[in-house]
Amino acid sequence: TTFYLPDDDILSQQELSFHPTRYLTELCTTPHCRYGKFCCMAHDKESLRDRAKAMEEYLGHEREVQISARSKRLAAIGGRLLPESSASEVASFLLQRFKQKLGTTSPGVNR
């Protein structure tokens, strides 16, 4: 998954308008908007989103996705994939594999 920020030059104007950090963060000022429910701007205060909170949520989601992907890559070492492994589970698993290679523990024993 690739994340782009609104100030990246790679995004088109339409992609910028519907980017999660900008979508519905401004009130539409066009009278009788022709886009209606497909407009990227809020048409009432109830649907208006806070831009700072939208950015925080987007960056938080980006971090979660990156951490999850990194954990899965690390957990895949040794031919095993531990779904949704926490960082401590991955570290414990890697330490156990390392000790097994050194011969200081038997398989399946976590010391």
N, C-alpha and C positions, 0 to 999 in steps of 0.2 A: 504494500500500500504506500502510495506516495502522497504526501501532504504538501500543499502549496499555500502560502500566505497571500493575502490580497495585493501586497505590494510587489510580488514576483512578476517580472516582465513577461512570463510565459503564458499568463492567463488572458483570454479574450475579454472584451467588455461584457459580454453576456455571462461568461463564467464568473467575472468579478461581481456582477449584480446578484447572482444566485449563490455566491460563496457563503458557507455557513457562518462566517463572521460578519457578513453584511446583510444577508437575507432578512427582510422584515425589521431592519434596525432604523429605518427612517420612514416618516409618514409620506405617502404619495401626495404630491401637490397638484397633480393633473386633474382638473375638473372633468368628470365623466370619463374616467380612465378606461381606455379601450381594452386593457389587459384583464380587468376584473380580478377573479380569483387567481389568475396566473401572473399577476403583477409581483415583482420582487420587493415592492415596498408595501408597508402596512397601510390599510385603508381606514383603520380605527385604532384607538389607543389600546384596546384589549389585545390586539394581535401584534402590537409593537414590542419588539425585543430590545433589551439593553445591549448595546454594542460591546461594551467592556466584558459583560458576562458571557456573551456569545464567543468572544475571543478566548476567554478563560476556559470555557467548555471545550472549544475546538482544540486548543493546545493540550488540555488535559486528556482528551481522547487520543490525540496524536501520541502522547507519552505512553499511555496504556497500551496502544497497539504496538509501539516499538519495543516496550519492555516484554510484552507477551511474545512477540516474534523472536526476540533475543533469547528468552527463556526456553522457547521451543527448540531453537537451534542448538543451544547448549545441552538441553536434555536429550537431544537426538544422538549425542556422542555415545558410542558403545552399542548402537543399533536399537536403542530403546527410545521411545517418544513418551514423555510424561505430559499428558494434556493439562494445560492450565497450571503448570508447575510454578510455585512461588520461587523467588530467588534463593531462599534458604534451602528449599527442597532440591533445587538444581545444584547448589553448592555442596550439599550433603551427598548427593548422588555422585558428583564428580570426585569428591574426596574419597568416597568408597571405591570407585573405579581405580583411582590412582593407587590406593592402598592394596587393592587386589593385584595390580600389575607389579607392585613391589614385593608382594607375597607376605604382607603383614596382616592380612585378614582373609578369611575364607569368603567365597561368594555368598551373598545374602545376609552377611553379618555387618551391621553398621556400628562402627566404633568411633 
